[in-house]
Amino acid sequence: MLPTSYIASLTYEEQCLLLGKKLDEIICFINNLLEQKIDDYIEAKFNDIMLASMYDADTETLILYLNKEA
């Protein structure tokens, strides 16, 4: 971290470079850690979801819906 007095004296280009570096860190976090956490959550909760299906012969479509049982 830079002291605030130094940050105020940075040029526009230097500020853009620092902002770009921080943005790269956020993208890396989303691509690696957050994506893995979401995948783990979905795998853990997938068995709790019951999907039912129904075929509509008139329109030749398959309809999926959640079967919520208490």
C-alpha positions in Angstrom: 0.0 0.0 0.0 1.1 3.5 -0.8 0.8 6.4 1.6 -2.0 8.7 0.7 0.3 11.7 0.3 2.2 9.7 -2.3 -1.0 8.6 -4.1 -2.1 12.2 -4.4 1.1 13.1 -6.3 0.9 10.2 -8.8 0.5 11.1 -12.4 -2.7 10.0 -14.3 -0.7 7.3 -16.1 0.7 5.9 -12.8 -2.8 5.9 -11.3 -4.2 4.0 -14.3 -1.4 1.5 -14.0 -2.1 0.9 -10.2 -5.8 0.6 -11.0 -5.1 -1.9 -13.8 -2.9 -4.0 -11.4 -5.7 -4.1 -8.8 -8.2 -5.0 -11.5 -6.0 -7.9 -12.6 -5.9 -9.1 -9.0 -9.7 -9.0 -8.8 -10.0 -10.9 -12.1 -7.6 -13.5 -10.9 -9.6 -13.9 -7.6 -12.8 -14.4 -9.6 -11.3 -16.8 -12.1 -9.6 -19.0 -9.5 -11.1 -18.8 -6.0 -14.6 -17.6 -6.5 -15.3 -20.0 -9.4 -14.1 -23.0 -7.3 -16.2 -21.9 -4.3 -19.3 -21.7 -6.6 -18.6 -25.1 -8.1 -18.2 -26.6 -4.7 -21.5 -25.1 -3.5 -23.3 -26.3 -6.6 -22.0 -29.8 -6.2 -23.0 -29.9 -2.5 -26.5 -28.6 -3.2 -27.2 -30.5 -6.5 -28.7 -33.5 -4.8 -31.2 -31.3 -2.9 -32.8 -30.2 -6.2 -35.5 -32.5 -7.6 -36.3 -31.8 -11.3 -39.4 -33.3 -12.8 -40.1 -33.4 -16.5 -43.2 -33.6 -18.6 -43.5 -34.1 -22.3 -46.0 -32.0 -24.2 -47.0 -34.0 -27.3 -48.9 -31.1 -28.9 -45.8 -28.8 -29.1 -43.2 -31.6 -28.9 -41.4 -30.0 -26.0 -39.9 -31.3 -22.8 -40.9 -29.2 -19.8 -38.7 -29.2 -16.7 -39.9 -27.9 -13.3 -38.9 -28.1 -9.7 -40.6 -30.5 -7.5 -40.7 -28.8 -4.1 -41.5 -31.2 -1.4 -41.6 -30.1 2.2 
